[in-house]
Amino acid sequence: MTLHFSRVGSAAEELEIWSASELGFSFVISNESRDGPGLHGKPGFVASWRPIHINKPAIRVGGSPFKTFAEAETACEAMLAHLIR
């Protein structure tokens, strides 16, 4: 199953956040750094998920932060496959 991530906001904004949803689950990938504009944290692409229709906080995908967006995207797809089994 392939998730289709879309950037949240415009490319001109300092935050780098992408989201996708499928089969009742929402996934978010954010690019974080220790300093500078945007989200602060351990450098890399942090992936998280949550059920769409249940009011619960997001859960970080194991392995986050990832070195590349593609790695984070692949981890989200693997998590979705696990969740729908």
N, CA, C and O atoms as a CHARMM CRD file, in Angstrom:
* protein
*
  340
    1    1 MET  N      0.84900  -1.17300   0.00000 PROA 1      0.00000
    2    1 MET  CA     0.00000   0.00000   0.00000 PROA 1      0.00000
    3    1 MET  C      0.89400   1.23600   0.00000 PROA 1      0.00000
    4    1 MET  O      1.86500   1.31000   0.75400 PROA 1      0.00000
    5    2 THR  N      0.56400   2.19100  -0.83900 PROA 2      0.00000
    6    2 THR  CA     1.37400   3.39500  -0.95600 PROA 2      0.00000
    7    2 THR  C      0.64600   4.59200  -0.35900 PROA 2      0.00000
    8    2 THR  O     -0.48800   4.89200  -0.73300 PROA 2      0.00000
    9    3 LEU  N      1.29800   5.26100   0.55700 PROA 3      0.00000
   10    3 LEU  CA     0.77200   6.51300   1.10200 PROA 3      0.00000
   11    3 LEU  C      1.21100   7.65200   0.18800 PROA 3      0.00000
   12    3 LEU  O      2.32800   7.64100  -0.32900 PROA 3      0.00000
   13    4 HSD  N      0.34300   8.62500  -0.01000 PROA 4      0.00000
   14    4 HSD  CA     0.65600   9.77100  -0.85000 PROA 4      0.00000
   15    4 HSD  C      0.78200  10.99500   0.04700 PROA 4      0.00000
   16    4 HSD  O     -0.22300  11.58500   0.44200 PROA 4      0.00000
   17    5 PHE  N      2.01100  11.37400   0.36700 PROA 5      0.00000
   18    5 PHE  CA     2.27000  12.49100   1.25900 PROA 5      0.00000
   19    5 PHE  C      2.18100  13.81700   0.50700 PROA 5      0.00000
   20    5 PHE  O      2.66900  13.94700  -0.61600 PROA 5      0.00000
   21    6 SER  N      1.55400  14.78400   1.14200 PROA 6      0.00000
   22    6 SER  CA     1.45200  16.14600   0.61000 PROA 6      0.00000
   23    6 SER  C      2.03500  17.10300   1.62900 PROA 6      0.00000
   24    6 SER  O      1.86900  16.92300   2.83500 PROA 6      0.00000
   25    7 ARG  N      2.71300  18.11100   1.13800 PROA 7      0.00000
   26    7 ARG  CA     3.29500  19.10800   2.03800 PROA 7      0.00000
   27    7 ARG  C      2.19000  19.94700   2.66300 PROA 7      0.00000
   28    7 ARG  O      1.26200  20.38200   1.98000 PROA 7      0.00000
   29    8 VAL  N      2.29800  20.16900   3.96000 PROA 8      0.00000
   30    8 VAL  CA     1.36200  21.00800   4.69900 PROA 8      0.00000
   31    8 VAL  C      1.87100  22.43700   4.59800 PROA 8      0.00000
   32    8 VAL  O      3.00800  22.71000   4.98100 PROA 8      0.00000
   33    9 GLY  N      1.06300  23.34600   4.09600 PROA 9      0.00000
   34    9 GLY  CA     1.50900  24.72700   3.91600 PROA 9      0.00000
   35    9 GLY  C      2.27500  24.87100   2.62200 PROA 9      0.00000
   36    9 GLY  O      2.34900  23.93600   1.82400 PROA 9      0.00000
   37   10 SER  N      2.84700  26.04800   2.41600 PROA 10     0.00000
   38   10 SER  CA     3.57700  26.31100   1.17800 PROA 10     0.00000
   39   10 SER  C      5.06800  26.05000   1.37200 PROA 10     0.00000
   40   10 SER  O      5.56500  25.99200   2.49600 PROA 10     0.00000
   41   11 ALA  N      5.76200  25.89600   0.25900 PROA 11     0.00000
   42   11 ALA  CA     7.20300  25.65700   0.29400 PROA 11     0.00000
   43   11 ALA  C      7.95900  26.86800   0.85100 PROA 11     0.00000
   44   11 ALA  O      9.10900  26.74500   1.27100 PROA 11     0.00000
   45   12 ALA  N      7.31500  28.03000   0.85200 PROA 12     0.00000
   46   12 ALA  CA     7.95600  29.24500   1.37000 PROA 12     0.00000
   47   12 ALA  C      7.98000  29.27900   2.89800 PROA 12     0.00000
   48   12 ALA  O      8.75300  30.03300   3.48900 PROA 12     0.00000
   49   13 GLU  N      7.13000  28.46100   3.54300 PROA 13     0.00000
   50   13 GLU  CA     7.08700  28.43500   5.00400 PROA 13     0.00000
   51   13 GLU  C      8.31400  27.71600   5.55800 PROA 13     0.00000
   52   13 GLU  O      8.89400  26.85400   4.89900 PROA 13     0.00000
   53   14 GLU  N      8.69500  28.08100   6.77000 PROA 14     0.00000
   54   14 GLU  CA     9.88700  27.50100   7.38100 PROA 14     0.00000
   55   14 GLU  C      9.66300  26.08000   7.88400 PROA 14     0.00000
   56   14 GLU  O     10.62000  25.31400   7.99300 PROA 14     0.00000
   57   15 LEU  N      8.42900  25.71200   8.19000 PROA 15     0.00000
   58   15 LEU  CA     8.15000  24.36200   8.65700 PROA 15     0.00000
   59   15 LEU  C      8.11700  23.39100   7.48700 PROA 15     0.00000
   60   15 LEU  O      7.53800  23.68400   6.44000 PROA 15     0.00000
   61   16 GLU  N      8.74200  22.23400   7.67200 PROA 16     0.00000
   62   16 GLU  CA     8.69800  21.19000   6.65200 PROA 16     0.00000
   63   16 GLU  C      7.91200  20.02400   7.22400 PROA 16     0.00000
   64   16 GLU  O      8.44000  19.20600   7.97700 PROA 16     0.00000
   65   17 ILE  N      6.62900  19.96400   6.85100 PROA 17     0.00000
   66   17 ILE  CA     5.72400  18.94000   7.35800 PROA 17     0.00000
   67   17 ILE  C      4.92500  18.38200   6.18300 PROA 17     0.00000
   68   17 ILE  O      4.42500  19.13200   5.34500 PROA 17     0.00000
   69   18 TRP  N      4.81400  17.05700   6.13600 PROA 18     0.00000
   70   18 TRP  CA     4.02900  16.37700   5.11600 PROA 18     0.00000
   71   18 TRP  C      3.03400  15.46600   5.81300 PROA 18     0.00000
   72   18 TRP  O      3.31700  14.94400   6.89100 PROA 18     0.00000
   73   19 SER  N      1.86000  15.26800   5.19900 PROA 19     0.00000
   74   19 SER  CA     0.85300  14.39600   5.80400 PROA 19     0.00000
   75   19 SER  C      0.21700  13.50200   4.74500 PROA 19     0.00000
   76   19 SER  O      0.20300  13.81800   3.55500 PROA 19     0.00000
   77   20 ALA  N     -0.30400  12.38300   5.21800 PROA 20     0.00000
   78   20 ALA  CA    -1.02500  11.44000   4.37000 PROA 20     0.00000
   79   20 ALA  C     -2.00100  10.68900   5.26000 PROA 20     0.00000
   80   20 ALA  O     -1.76300  10.52900   6.45700 PROA 20     0.00000
   81   21 SER  N     -3.09800  10.23100   4.67500 PROA 21     0.00000
   82   21 SER  CA    -4.03400   9.40400   5.44200 PROA 21     0.00000
   83   21 SER  C     -4.54900   8.28400   4.55400 PROA 21     0.00000
   84   21 SER  O     -4.66600   8.42600   3.33700 PROA 21     0.00000
   85   22 GLU  N     -4.85300   7.16600   5.19900 PROA 22     0.00000
   86   22 GLU  CA    -5.32000   5.98500   4.48400 PROA 22     0.00000
   87   22 GLU  C     -5.96200   5.04000   5.48400 PROA 22     0.00000
   88   22 GLU  O     -5.42400   4.82000   6.56900 PROA 22     0.00000
   89   23 LEU  N     -7.10600   4.48200   5.12400 PROA 23     0.00000
   90   23 LEU  CA    -7.76900   3.43200   5.89800 PROA 23     0.00000
   91   23 LEU  C     -7.94500   3.77900   7.37500 PROA 23     0.00000
   92   23 LEU  O     -7.78100   2.91900   8.24000 PROA 23     0.00000
   93   24 GLY  N     -8.27900   5.03500   7.66200 PROA 24     0.00000
   94   24 GLY  CA    -8.55700   5.44200   9.03000 PROA 24     0.00000
   95   24 GLY  C     -7.34700   5.83100   9.86100 PROA 24     0.00000
   96   24 GLY  O     -7.46400   6.01900  11.07200 PROA 24     0.00000
   97   25 PHE  N     -6.18400   5.95400   9.22700 PROA 25     0.00000
   98   25 PHE  CA    -4.96800   6.33800   9.93800 PROA 25     0.00000
   99   25 PHE  C     -4.35200   7.56200   9.27300 PROA 25     0.00000
  100   25 PHE  O     -4.38100   7.70000   8.05000 PROA 25     0.00000
  101   26 SER  N     -3.79400   8.45000  10.09700 PROA 26     0.00000
  102   26 SER  CA    -3.13500   9.65800   9.63000 PROA 26     0.00000
  103   26 SER  C     -1.64500   9.53900   9.93300 PROA 26     0.00000
  104   26 SER  O     -1.25500   9.12100  11.02400 PROA 26     0.00000
  105   27 PHE  N     -0.81800   9.91000   8.96000 PROA 27     0.00000
  106   27 PHE  CA     0.63700   9.87300   9.10900 PROA 27     0.00000
  107   27 PHE  C      1.20300  11.25600   8.84400 PROA 27     0.00000
  108   27 PHE  O      0.73200  11.97100   7.95900 PROA 27     0.00000
  109   28 VAL  N      2.21200  11.62700   9.61300 PROA 28     0.00000
  110   28 VAL  CA     2.87800  12.91800   9.44500 PROA 28     0.00000
  111   28 VAL  C      4.38400  12.68900   9.47500 PROA 28     0.00000
  112   28 VAL  O      4.89600  11.91000  10.27900 PROA 28     0.00000
  113   29 ILE  N      5.08200  13.38700   8.57900 PROA 29     0.00000
  114   29 ILE  CA     6.54300  13.39100   8.56700 PROA 29     0.00000
  115   29 ILE  C      6.97900  14.84400   8.70000 PROA 29     0.00000
  116   29 ILE  O      6.51800  15.70800   7.95400 PROA 29     0.00000
  117   30 SER  N      7.87200  15.11000   9.65400 PROA 30     0.00000
  118   30 SER  CA     8.39300  16.46900   9.82800 PROA 30     0.00000
  119   30 SER  C      9.91000  16.42500   9.77300 PROA 30     0.00000
  120   30 SER  O     10.53800  15.46000  10.20700 PROA 30     0.00000
  121   31 ASN  N     10.48300  17.48800   9.23200 PROA 31     0.00000
  122   31 ASN  CA    11.93800  17.60800   9.17200 PROA 31     0.00000
  123   31 ASN  C     12.37000  18.48100  10.34200 PROA 31     0.00000
  124   31 ASN  O     11.97600  19.64400  10.43400 PROA 31     0.00000
  125   32 GLU  N     13.17900  17.92300  11.23500 PROA 32     0.00000
  126   32 GLU  CA    13.59300  18.63900  12.43700 PROA 32     0.00000
  127   32 GLU  C     15.10100  18.88300  12.43400 PROA 32     0.00000
  128   32 GLU  O     15.86600  18.14400  11.81400 PROA 32     0.00000
  129   33 SER  N     15.50800  19.93900  13.14300 PROA 33     0.00000
  130   33 SER  CA    16.92300  20.25700  13.29700 PROA 33     0.00000
  131   33 SER  C     17.16000  20.80300  14.70000 PROA 33     0.00000
  132   33 SER  O     16.21000  21.17200  15.39100 PROA 33     0.00000
  133   34 ARG  N     18.38100  20.85500  15.11100 PROA 34     0.00000
  134   34 ARG  CA    18.69300  21.34100  16.46400 PROA 34     0.00000
  135   34 ARG  C     18.52900  22.84700  16.58400 PROA 34     0.00000
  136   34 ARG  O     18.17300  23.34400  17.65300 PROA 34     0.00000
  137   35 ASP  N     18.78200  23.57900  15.51000 PROA 35     0.00000
  138   35 ASP  CA    18.66000  25.03300  15.56100 PROA 35     0.00000
  139   35 ASP  C     18.15500  25.54700  14.21200 PROA 35     0.00000
  140   35 ASP  O     17.94300  24.76500  13.28500 PROA 35     0.00000
  141   36 GLY  N     17.96900  26.83200  14.10800 PROA 36     0.00000
  142   36 GLY  CA    17.45800  27.42200  12.88100 PROA 36     0.00000
  143   36 GLY  C     15.94200  27.43300  12.86500 PROA 36     0.00000
  144   36 GLY  O     15.31300  27.15100  13.88500 PROA 36     0.00000
  145   37 PRO  N     15.33900  27.75700  11.71600 PROA 37     0.00000
  146   37 PRO  CA    13.88400  27.83700  11.63400 PROA 37     0.00000
  147   37 PRO  C     13.25100  26.45000  11.66000 PROA 37     0.00000
  148   37 PRO  O     13.91500  25.44600  11.40400 PROA 37     0.00000
  149   38 GLY  N     11.97300  26.41000  11.96900 PROA 38     0.00000
  150   38 GLY  CA    11.24500  25.15100  11.93100 PROA 38     0.00000
  151   38 GLY  C     11.21500  24.42400  13.26100 PROA 38     0.00000
  152   38 GLY  O     11.45500  25.00900  14.31700 PROA 38     0.00000
  153   39 LEU  N     10.91500  23.13400  13.18800 PROA 39     0.00000
  154   39 LEU  CA    10.79100  22.30200  14.38200 PROA 39     0.00000
  155   39 LEU  C     12.17500  21.93600  14.91000 PROA 39     0.00000
  156   39 LEU  O     13.09100  21.65700  14.13500 PROA 39     0.00000
  157   40 HSD  N     12.31800  21.93900  16.22000 PROA 40     0.00000
  158   40 HSD  CA    13.60800  21.63100  16.84000 PROA 40     0.00000
  159   40 HSD  C     13.55000  20.26100  17.48700 PROA 40     0.00000
  160   40 HSD  O     12.57300  19.91100  18.14900 PROA 40     0.00000
  161   41 GLY  N     14.58900  19.50500  17.29100 PROA 41     0.00000
  162   41 GLY  CA    14.71300  18.17500  17.85500 PROA 41     0.00000
  163   41 GLY  C     15.94400  17.52400  17.27000 PROA 41     0.00000
  164   41 GLY  O     16.77700  18.19500  16.65900 PROA 41     0.00000
  165   42 LYS  N     16.06700  16.22400  17.45200 PROA 42     0.00000
  166   42 LYS  CA    17.18500  15.49400  16.87200 PROA 42     0.00000
  167   42 LYS  C     17.05700  15.60200  15.35000 PROA 42     0.00000
  168   42 LYS  O     15.97900  15.35000  14.81100 PROA 42     0.00000
  169   43 PRO  N     18.13300  15.97000  14.64700 PROA 43     0.00000
  170   43 PRO  CA    18.05100  16.20100  13.20700 PROA 43     0.00000
  171   43 PRO  C     17.58000  14.97900  12.43200 PROA 43     0.00000
  172   43 PRO  O     18.01000  13.85400  12.69100 PROA 43     0.00000
  173   44 GLY  N     16.69500  15.21900  11.48300 PROA 44     0.00000
  174   44 GLY  CA    16.20000  14.15600  10.61500 PROA 44     0.00000
  175   44 GLY  C     14.70800  14.26800  10.38200 PROA 44     0.00000
  176   44 GLY  O     14.06500  15.23800  10.78200 PROA 44     0.00000
  177   45 PHE  N     14.17800  13.25600   9.72900 PROA 45     0.00000
  178   45 PHE  CA    12.76000  13.20500   9.38100 PROA 45     0.00000
  179   45 PHE  C     12.03200  12.32300  10.40200 PROA 45     0.00000
  180   45 PHE  O     12.25800  11.11500  10.47600 PROA 45     0.00000
  181   46 VAL  N     11.16800  12.94900  11.17200 PROA 46     0.00000
  182   46 VAL  CA    10.42800  12.26300  12.22400 PROA 46     0.00000
  183   46 VAL  C      9.04800  11.87100  11.68300 PROA 46     0.00000
  184   46 VAL  O      8.31100  12.71200  11.16800 PROA 46     0.00000
  185   47 ALA  N      8.71600  10.59600  11.80600 PROA 47     0.00000
  186   47 ALA  CA     7.43500  10.08600  11.32600 PROA 47     0.00000
  187   47 ALA  C      6.56600   9.70000  12.51800 PROA 47     0.00000
  188   47 ALA  O      7.05500   9.15800  13.50900 PROA 47     0.00000
  189   48 SER  N      5.27000   9.98600  12.40700 PROA 48     0.00000
  190   48 SER  CA     4.33100   9.60400  13.46000 PROA 48     0.00000
  191   48 SER  C      2.99000   9.24600  12.82600 PROA 48     0.00000
  192   48 SER  O      2.71500   9.58500  11.67500 PROA 48     0.00000
  193   49 TRP  N      2.16200   8.55100  13.60900 PROA 49     0.00000
  194   49 TRP  CA     0.84600   8.15300  13.12400 PROA 49     0.00000
  195   49 TRP  C     -0.16000   8.23700  14.24800 PROA 49     0.00000
  196   49 TRP  O      0.20600   8.27600  15.42300 PROA 49     0.00000
  197   50 ARG  N     -1.43900   8.26300  13.88200 PROA 50     0.00000
  198   50 ARG  CA    -2.53500   8.19900  14.85100 PROA 50     0.00000
  199   50 ARG  C     -3.79200   7.76600  14.12000 PROA 50     0.00000
  200   50 ARG  O     -3.91900   7.98200  12.91500 PROA 50     0.00000
  201   51 PRO  N     -4.73400   7.14800  14.85300 PROA 51     0.00000
  202   51 PRO  CA    -6.03400   6.84600  14.25000 PROA 51     0.00000
  203   51 PRO  C     -6.77500   8.15800  13.97900 PROA 51     0.00000
  204   51 PRO  O     -6.73000   9.07500  14.79900 PROA 51     0.00000
  205   52 ILE  N     -7.44000   8.24900  12.86000 PROA 52     0.00000
  206   52 ILE  CA    -8.13200   9.48800  12.50100 PROA 52     0.00000
  207   52 ILE  C     -9.36100   9.72600  13.38200 PROA 52     0.00000
  208   52 ILE  O     -9.60000  10.85300  13.81600 PROA 52     0.00000
  209   53 HSD  N    -10.12800   8.69200  13.64500 PROA 53     0.00000
  210   53 HSD  CA   -11.42600   8.86500  14.30000 PROA 53     0.00000
  211   53 HSD  C    -11.40600   8.62900  15.80700 PROA 53     0.00000
  212   53 HSD  O    -12.46200   8.54500  16.43500 PROA 53     0.00000
  213   54 ILE  N    -10.23200   8.52200  16.38400 PROA 54     0.00000
  214   54 ILE  CA   -10.11000   8.34900  17.82900 PROA 54     0.00000
  215   54 ILE  C     -9.21900   9.46800  18.34400 PROA 54     0.00000
  216   54 ILE  O     -8.12000   9.67300  17.82800 PROA 54     0.00000
  217   55 ASN  N     -9.67400  10.18600  19.34600 PROA 55     0.00000
  218   55 ASN  CA    -8.91700  11.33000  19.85400 PROA 55     0.00000
  219   55 ASN  C     -7.76800  10.84100  20.74200 PROA 55     0.00000
  220   55 ASN  O     -7.89600  10.76700  21.96400 PROA 55     0.00000
  221   56 LYS  N     -6.65000  10.51000  20.10000 PROA 56     0.00000
  222   56 LYS  CA    -5.45600  10.06400  20.81100 PROA 56     0.00000
  223   56 LYS  C     -4.25400  10.82100  20.27100 PROA 56     0.00000
  224   56 LYS  O     -4.27400  11.26700  19.12300 PROA 56     0.00000
  225   57 PRO  N     -3.20700  10.97500  21.07600 PROA 57     0.00000
  226   57 PRO  CA    -2.00200  11.64900  20.56800 PROA 57     0.00000
  227   57 PRO  C     -1.29500  10.77600  19.52900 PROA 57     0.00000
  228   57 PRO  O     -1.49900   9.56300  19.47100 PROA 57     0.00000
  229   58 ALA  N     -0.47000  11.41300  18.72200 PROA 58     0.00000
  230   58 ALA  CA     0.29900  10.70600  17.70600 PROA 58     0.00000
  231   58 ALA  C      1.35500   9.82100  18.36000 PROA 58     0.00000
  232   58 ALA  O      1.82700  10.10000  19.46200 PROA 58     0.00000
  233   59 ILE  N      1.71300   8.75600  17.66200 PROA 59     0.00000
  234   59 ILE  CA     2.72000   7.80300  18.11800 PROA 59     0.00000
  235   59 ILE  C      3.88500   7.84700  17.13700 PROA 59     0.00000
  236   59 ILE  O      3.68400   7.73800  15.92800 PROA 59     0.00000
  237   60 ARG  N      5.07900   8.00200  17.64200 PROA 60     0.00000
  238   60 ARG  CA     6.26100   8.07300  16.78500 PROA 60     0.00000
  239   60 ARG  C      6.52100   6.71000  16.14700 PROA 60     0.00000
  240   60 ARG  O      6.44500   5.68100  16.81900 PROA 60     0.00000
  241   61 VAL  N      6.82400   6.70500  14.86800 PROA 61     0.00000
  242   61 VAL  CA     7.16900   5.47600  14.15800 PROA 61     0.00000
  243   61 VAL  C      8.58000   5.06700  14.57100 PROA 61     0.00000
  244   61 VAL  O      9.49500   5.89000  14.58300 PROA 61     0.00000
  245   62 GLY  N      8.74700   3.80100  14.90700 PROA 62     0.00000
  246   62 GLY  CA    10.05000   3.29300  15.32600 PROA 62     0.00000
  247   62 GLY  C     11.13200   3.59800  14.30400 PROA 62     0.00000
  248   62 GLY  O     10.91300   3.46900  13.09900 PROA 62     0.00000
  249   63 GLY  N     12.29800   4.00200  14.78600 PROA 63     0.00000
  250   63 GLY  CA    13.40800   4.33800  13.91700 PROA 63     0.00000
  251   63 GLY  C     13.57100   5.83000  13.68700 PROA 63     0.00000
  252   63 GLY  O     14.60300   6.27900  13.18900 PROA 63     0.00000
  253   64 SER  N     12.54300   6.60500  14.05300 PROA 64     0.00000
  254   64 SER  CA    12.61300   8.06800  13.85900 PROA 64     0.00000
  255   64 SER  C     13.65500   8.65300  14.79400 PROA 64     0.00000
  256   64 SER  O     13.79900   8.17500  15.91900 PROA 64     0.00000
  257   65 PRO  N     14.38000   9.66500  14.36700 PROA 65     0.00000
  258   65 PRO  CA    14.32900  10.31700  13.06300 PROA 65     0.00000
  259   65 PRO  C     15.12700   9.54600  12.01700 PROA 65     0.00000
  260   65 PRO  O     16.11300   8.87700  12.32700 PROA 65     0.00000
  261   66 PHE  N     14.67200   9.66000  10.76500 PROA 66     0.00000
  262   66 PHE  CA    15.31600   9.00300   9.63200 PROA 66     0.00000
  263   66 PHE  C     16.20900  10.00200   8.90600 PROA 66     0.00000
  264   66 PHE  O     15.98800  11.21000   8.97900 PROA 66     0.00000
  265   67 LYS  N     17.21200   9.49300   8.20800 PROA 67     0.00000
  266   67 LYS  CA    18.13700  10.37300   7.48800 PROA 67     0.00000
  267   67 LYS  C     17.47900  11.00800   6.26800 PROA 67     0.00000
  268   67 LYS  O     17.79300  12.14700   5.92100 PROA 67     0.00000
  269   68 THR  N     16.56700  10.28600   5.61100 PROA 68     0.00000
  270   68 THR  CA    15.94200  10.80700   4.39900 PROA 68     0.00000
  271   68 THR  C     14.42400  10.73400   4.49600 PROA 68     0.00000
  272   68 THR  O     13.86800   9.96400   5.27900 PROA 68     0.00000
  273   69 PHE  N     13.77100  11.55300   3.68600 PROA 69     0.00000
  274   69 PHE  CA    12.31000  11.51700   3.61000 PROA 69     0.00000
  275   69 PHE  C     11.85100  10.15000   3.12000 PROA 69     0.00000
  276   69 PHE  O     10.86800   9.60900   3.62800 PROA 69     0.00000
  277   70 ALA  N     12.55100   9.58500   2.13800 PROA 70     0.00000
  278   70 ALA  CA    12.17400   8.28100   1.58800 PROA 70     0.00000
  279   70 ALA  C     12.19200   7.18700   2.66000 PROA 70     0.00000
  280   70 ALA  O     11.31700   6.32200   2.66700 PROA 70     0.00000
  281   71 GLU  N     13.16800   7.21600   3.55600 PROA 71     0.00000
  282   71 GLU  CA    13.21500   6.23700   4.64700 PROA 71     0.00000
  283   71 GLU  C     12.01800   6.40400   5.57800 PROA 71     0.00000
  284   71 GLU  O     11.42700   5.41600   6.01500 PROA 71     0.00000
  285   72 ALA  N     11.66100   7.64800   5.88100 PROA 72     0.00000
  286   72 ALA  CA    10.51400   7.91300   6.75500 PROA 72     0.00000
  287   72 ALA  C      9.22100   7.45500   6.08200 PROA 72     0.00000
  288   72 ALA  O      8.34800   6.87500   6.72800 PROA 72     0.00000
  289   73 GLU  N      9.10600   7.71600   4.79500 PROA 73     0.00000
  290   73 GLU  CA     7.92000   7.31200   4.03600 PROA 73     0.00000
  291   73 GLU  C      7.77300   5.78900   4.01200 PROA 73     0.00000
  292   73 GLU  O      6.67300   5.26700   4.19900 PROA 73     0.00000
  293   74 THR  N      8.86600   5.08600   3.78600 PROA 74     0.00000
  294   74 THR  CA     8.85300   3.62100   3.78200 PROA 74     0.00000
  295   74 THR  C      8.45600   3.07400   5.15300 PROA 74     0.00000
  296   74 THR  O      7.70800   2.09900   5.23700 PROA 74     0.00000
  297   75 ALA  N      8.94900   3.69100   6.22100 PROA 75     0.00000
  298   75 ALA  CA     8.60000   3.26000   7.57800 PROA 75     0.00000
  299   75 ALA  C      7.10800   3.46900   7.84100 PROA 75     0.00000
  300   75 ALA  O      6.47300   2.63500   8.48500 PROA 75     0.00000
  301   76 CYS  N      6.55000   4.56700   7.35300 PROA 76     0.00000
  302   76 CYS  CA     5.11100   4.81900   7.51900 PROA 76     0.00000
  303   76 CYS  C      4.28800   3.76500   6.77200 PROA 76     0.00000
  304   76 CYS  O      3.28000   3.28200   7.28800 PROA 76     0.00000
  305   77 GLU  N      4.71500   3.41300   5.57100 PROA 77     0.00000
  306   77 GLU  CA     4.00600   2.39400   4.79300 PROA 77     0.00000
  307   77 GLU  C      4.06500   1.03500   5.48600 PROA 77     0.00000
  308   77 GLU  O      3.08300   0.29200   5.48700 PROA 77     0.00000
  309   78 ALA  N      5.20800   0.71300   6.07100 PROA 78     0.00000
  310   78 ALA  CA     5.34100  -0.54200   6.82400 PROA 78     0.00000
  311   78 ALA  C      4.44400  -0.52900   8.05800 PROA 78     0.00000
  312   78 ALA  O      3.84300  -1.54700   8.39900 PROA 78     0.00000
  313   79 MET  N      4.35000   0.61600   8.72500 PROA 79     0.00000
  314   79 MET  CA     3.48800   0.72800   9.89800 PROA 79     0.00000
  315   79 MET  C      2.03400   0.56200   9.49800 PROA 79     0.00000
  316   79 MET  O      1.28100  -0.12100  10.19200 PROA 79     0.00000
  317   80 LEU  N      1.62200   1.17000   8.39500 PROA 80     0.00000
  318   80 LEU  CA     0.24600   1.01800   7.92400 PROA 80     0.00000
  319   80 LEU  C     -0.06400  -0.45400   7.62500 PROA 80     0.00000
  320   80 LEU  O     -1.12300  -0.95800   7.99800 PROA 80     0.00000
  321   81 ALA  N      0.85500  -1.12900   6.95900 PROA 81     0.00000
  322   81 ALA  CA     0.66100  -2.55400   6.67000 PROA 81     0.00000
  323   81 ALA  C      0.48800  -3.34900   7.95900 PROA 81     0.00000
  324   81 ALA  O     -0.35200  -4.24700   8.02600 PROA 81     0.00000
  325   82 HSD  N      1.27100  -3.02800   8.97400 PROA 82     0.00000
  326   82 HSD  CA     1.16000  -3.69400  10.27300 PROA 82     0.00000
  327   82 HSD  C     -0.18100  -3.38700  10.93500 PROA 82     0.00000
  328   82 HSD  O     -0.80100  -4.28200  11.51000 PROA 82     0.00000
  329   83 LEU  N     -0.63200  -2.15100  10.86400 PROA 83     0.00000
  330   83 LEU  CA    -1.87200  -1.73400  11.52900 PROA 83     0.00000
  331   83 LEU  C     -3.11600  -2.37300  10.90900 PROA 83     0.00000
  332   83 LEU  O     -4.08600  -2.64200  11.61700 PROA 83     0.00000
  333   84 ILE  N     -3.10000  -2.61500   9.61500 PROA 84     0.00000
  334   84 ILE  CA    -4.30900  -3.14600   8.96600 PROA 84     0.00000
  335   84 ILE  C     -4.32500  -4.66800   8.90600 PROA 84     0.00000
  336   84 ILE  O     -5.28700  -5.25000   8.40400 PROA 84     0.00000
  337   85 ARG  N     -3.28500  -5.32200   9.40500 PROA 85     0.00000
  338   85 ARG  CA    -3.27900  -6.79200   9.43000 PROA 85     0.00000
  339   85 ARG  C     -4.31300  -7.32500  10.35600 PROA 85     0.00000
  340   85 ARG  O     -4.44700  -8.54000  10.50000 PROA 85     0.00000
